[in-house]
Amino acid sequence: MKIIIQPSSDKLDNDILNLLVDSISKEFVISKVTVNPLLIFDIHDFISKRRNQLRSSDFLLWILEKLKPANEIKILVICDIDAYSGDLNFVFGEAYKGGRAAAIYLPRLRQDFYGLESNKFLFHERIVKEAIHELGHTFGLFHCNNKLCVMYFSNSLNDTDIKGKSFCSDCKNNLMLK
């Protein structure tokens, strides 16, 4: 099994990418984690003019068509743009359960998005949690009721900050790493 981290913004520094490789490798121990070169695309193809947000579901479908990952590959796209899906006002990330593509969206994970003082450590923690959460979906996991499990649904940043970076024992047992 291989997990590919796919940056889509040149604003991502190596600290974030290295942190993601290390953290994801620890949680998905039988998977090889690599980083692809920057993905260049026209963001306007996926922006809702009415909402001024990226349409996450359309973007994920495009990723699958563009990158055509094999069955043993999971792709995690890191996007530095606000996004929504379906009836939700926003999403921190999205993935298809048991699928091959996931994405996380960074703006709402930053303190300064809400007019608060920037906090690099907290921002990095949130990125790791959301990345592992969305990849968990690609490996067949649903949302978990355990508020400390990384698979707990984050309806707010408070939910993200409270939960851990790891799977609870039940989710770990249900993880489909095949």
Secondary structure, DSSP 8 states (H G I E B T S, - for coil): -EEEEEE--TT--HHHHHHHHHHHHHHSTTSEEEE-------GGGGEETTTTEEEHHHHHHHHHHHH---TTEEEEEEE-S-EE-TT-S--SEEE-TT-SEEEEE-GGGSGGGGT----HHHHHHHHHHHHHHHHHHHTT---BS-TTSTTB--SSHHHHHHS-SS--HHHHHH----
